[in-house]
Every structure is written in structure tokens, then in C-alpha cells.
Amino acid sequence: MFTTLNKSDHAKRKRILADRYANSNVMRPVSTSGIQDRARLFTKLCEESVGRSLDIFVASDDSLQNRLIQFYSPRAHKLISKALYFLAKPRETPLADEFVLNASRQPDPEHFTLLKRMLEKSELDQLDMAAECLDHMAAGIDTTGDGLCFLMWEISQPRSFSIQEKLHRELRENPLKSLDKLPYLEAVIWEGLRCFPAIPILNEDVFPAPETFDPERWLDPEGDADRKRLQFAFAAGGRGALENNQLISSRPAASGANSDLSDFKQQRNHQ
């Protein structure tokens, strides 16, 4: 769907798939439990990495460096790309490819899945359905993956200890509340979406001191409509991200899991 150039073909495919990303489908317990399971797995990986680095930034950083070289020195980028083509194989993703191919062969996938919808409503063959699913997985990297990577980096900085503490306190004091009902967690996520999408939102008339990571701005009812009107992290219109409900619902679980890892006084002493 993402590479479909013809407007009517894109709209037709989008109508078939949009149902899977409706909030009513995304917020089903069977969907959210998968997000929570992966957040817990991430928490476990972080806990097991105490005393050493847990590298979640390299792929994003390398991609950025590659694009900067291409922009500022296109001739050098072209020469280096040709040399690397002969010296090194392109990076492969065998685990993701195998997972998607195997899943696409299932005769009766779970009813809430993208694959089930395509089996029911589209005329795609098995390989095309696998390609569509893989595209949706890849789309989650630039939206949820990269955004969460930078958000976790930001709130782990010494300058963000006060943000960490407020977030940690809200999570600890509301253990039975749904994550999407926690206002400060929501504010942290909205500020992350403002600061760390592909193109940050820096309108000074709506976001004073736009370079500053300040979740508090989202708690002020004055100007709330203007702030959310300018929130284009997932684009808008016919080409806007189908997955925005899923992406937003997955961030609280991951952000909450990340905040819940730390003893902040120990972090201060370490710094």
C-alpha cells in the first residue's frame, strides 16, 4: 500500500486495511496484551543489561549518517555505495522475513489481524499478502521504533530527572489504572511525538521554546486545540498513517515499562 502511486488503487487498498487499525480493534485485549508482552520483554532485556549498554540506537543513527552524506555529498555517496555493493552484502532481515512468510501461510489466522482481513477482502496471493504485512512492520520502525528510541534517550538524561520522577510517581500511584488514562504519561508521549518524528514540530507561536523537551505544555488546557491540530507525526489526509491508533497505544506500554526500570536516586548518584 505504501508504494502504491495510483490514487484510486491506494484508496481501495486502504479501505480494505483501515478496519484493522480502528481504535476499537487496536484496543481489544487480545491486541493490547501482545503490546504489553513485548514491553515486559523489553523490560527484562534492560534489567539483564545492568552494568553494560543496551544498544537500541545504532540502526537509526547509521541511517541518519547515510542520509546526511547523501544530502551533503551526493557524488561521494554514489561512489561509496557502488564500492560497498561489491565489498559487502546488503543487510538482510532473515528472522522478520521468515516470520512473515510463515504467518502468511496460516489457513486461519486470528480474526483481528491484518492477514485475516486480506484473506477475506482482497484478491492478493500469499506472497503479496506477506509483502504487505512486512511493509506494515517496517513502517512501525520509523514511527514507533525510532520515536521510542529517542524518547527513552531523552528521559534518561540528567536534565530529565524531574520528568522521570513525575512519570515514575504517576505509574506507581496508579497501578490499576489503564495506561491511556494517565495524563502525565500521555503528555510525555505527545511531547515525544512533537520532538522526535522525522520532521519535528517547532512552531514557536504554539510551542514556546520548541527545542526544549517539556511535557508540561500538554497539560495546559489553554492552546490544547492548536497544539493537537499541529500534531503531524503520522501525517494526515489520504496518505496519513493507518497505524496511528496502534502506534499511540503501544507507546504508553513501552514508555511506562522504560520508566518503571529505574531507581532514580541511584541514577543521580551514578551520574
ABEGO torsion letter per residue (X at the ends): XAABABAAAAAAAAAAAAAAABAAAAABAAAAAAAAAAAAAAAAAAAAABGBBBBAAAAAAAAAAAAAAAAABAAAAAAAAAAAAAABBBBBBAAAAAAAAAAAABABBBAABAAAAAAAABABBAAAAAAAAAAAAAAAAAAAAAAAAAAAAAAABAAAAAAAAAAAAAAAABAABBAAABAAAAAAAAAAAAAABABBBABAAABBGAABBBAAAAABABGAAAAAAABAAAEBEAABBAAAAAAAAAAAAAAAAAAAABBAAAAAAAX
